[in-house]
């Protein structure tokens, strides 16, 4: 079955950096555009960044210039490098298929908590 395992979150001060990882299994990883999403309590999950199988990337405006998405198809893993973090980046971060290209898989991982606070 499809499975996503996110890791790398934590508590960081404003201006700090984190690198998130997401290991995928149960899919032909290279065939799918992948995305990083985030969700805060009471709000809908939002797409933060996406990357196609060929490496074309897209970002929501609020993270452009600060976040970088990448992938390693040999390792079935997608990454999110987050720099210059702000308190408003605080959320649980998830990976799944980039919904720009098709419906995300029904199975979501547990996510990884990112907290930006002094």
C-alpha positions as CSV (number, residue, x, y, z in Angstrom):
1,X,0.0,0.0,0.0
2,X,1.0,3.6,-0.4
3,X,2.9,5.0,2.5
4,X,4.6,8.3,3.3
5,X,7.0,8.8,6.2
6,X,7.9,12.4,7.0
7,X,10.8,13.4,9.3
8,X,13.1,16.3,10.1
9,X,10.8,18.7,11.9
10,X,11.5,20.4,15.2
11,X,11.6,23.6,17.2
12,X,13.7,26.4,15.6
13,X,14.1,30.1,16.2
14,X,12.9,32.6,13.7
15,X,15.5,32.9,10.9
16,X,16.6,29.3,11.4
17,X,16.6,26.4,9.0
18,X,15.3,22.8,8.8
19,X,15.4,20.1,6.2
20,X,12.4,17.8,6.0
21,X,12.5,14.4,4.3
22,X,9.7,12.2,3.1
23,X,10.2,8.6,2.2
24,X,7.6,7.1,-0.1
25,X,6.7,3.4,-0.7
26,X,4.1,1.5,-2.7
27,X,4.2,3.8,-5.7
28,X,6.3,4.3,-8.8
29,X,7.8,7.3,-7.2
30,X,9.5,8.8,-10.3
31,X,6.2,8.8,-12.2
32,X,4.5,11.3,-9.8
33,X,4.8,15.0,-9.2
34,X,5.3,15.3,-5.4
35,X,4.3,18.0,-3.1
36,X,4.9,19.3,0.5
37,X,1.8,20.4,2.3
38,X,1.3,22.0,5.7
39,X,-1.7,22.3,8.0
40,X,-2.4,24.3,11.2
41,X,-5.3,23.5,13.5
42,X,-8.6,24.8,12.2
43,X,-7.3,25.5,8.7
44,X,-7.2,23.5,5.5
45,X,-4.1,21.8,4.4
46,X,-2.2,24.0,1.9
47,X,0.3,23.1,-0.8
48,X,3.6,24.6,-0.1
49,X,5.8,23.4,-2.9
50,X,5.8,20.8,-5.7
51,X,8.3,19.1,-7.9
52,X,7.6,17.0,-11.0
53,X,9.3,13.8,-11.8
54,X,11.7,15.7,-14.0
55,X,12.5,18.3,-11.4
56,X,10.4,21.3,-12.3
57,X,9.5,23.1,-9.1
58,X,6.7,25.4,-7.9
59,X,6.2,27.3,-4.7
60,X,3.5,29.2,-3.0
61,X,4.3,32.9,-2.8
62,X,4.8,33.0,0.9
63,X,7.8,30.6,0.8
64,X,9.4,31.6,-2.5
65,X,13.1,32.4,-2.0
66,X,13.2,30.6,1.4
67,X,12.2,27.0,0.7
68,X,13.6,24.6,-1.8
69,X,12.0,21.3,-2.8
70,X,14.1,18.5,-4.2
71,X,13.8,14.8,-4.8
72,X,15.9,11.7,-5.2
73,X,14.1,9.2,-7.3
74,X,16.6,6.5,-6.6
75,X,15.7,6.8,-2.9
76,X,12.0,7.4,-3.4
77,X,12.5,10.5,-1.2
78,X,11.4,14.1,-1.5
79,X,13.0,16.9,0.6
80,X,12.1,20.4,1.7
81,X,14.9,22.7,2.7
82,X,13.5,25.6,4.7
83,X,15.5,28.6,5.4
84,X,14.8,32.0,7.0
85,X,11.9,30.4,8.9
86,X,9.1,32.6,10.3
87,X,6.6,31.9,13.1
88,X,3.9,31.7,10.4
89,X,5.6,28.7,9.0
90,X,4.6,26.7,12.1
91,X,2.5,23.8,11.1
92,X,2.5,20.0,10.6
93,X,4.2,19.3,7.2
94,X,3.1,16.4,5.0
95,X,4.1,15.0,1.6
96,X,1.9,13.5,-1.0
97,X,1.2,13.7,-4.7
98,X,1.2,17.3,-5.9
99,X,-2.5,18.0,-6.3
100,X,-1.8,20.4,-9.3
101,X,-1.3,17.2,-11.3
102,X,-3.9,14.9,-9.8
103,X,-5.6,13.9,-6.6
104,X,-3.3,13.2,-3.7
105,X,-3.3,9.6,-2.5
106,X,-5.9,8.8,0.2
107,X,-3.1,7.6,2.5
108,X,-1.4,10.5,4.3
109,X,1.6,10.1,6.6
110,X,1.7,11.2,10.2
111,X,3.5,14.4,9.2
112,X,6.3,16.2,11.0
113,X,5.8,19.2,13.3
114,X,7.6,22.4,12.5
115,X,7.5,25.0,15.3
116,X,9.2,28.4,14.7
117,X,9.4,30.3,18.0
118,X,11.8,32.3,20.1
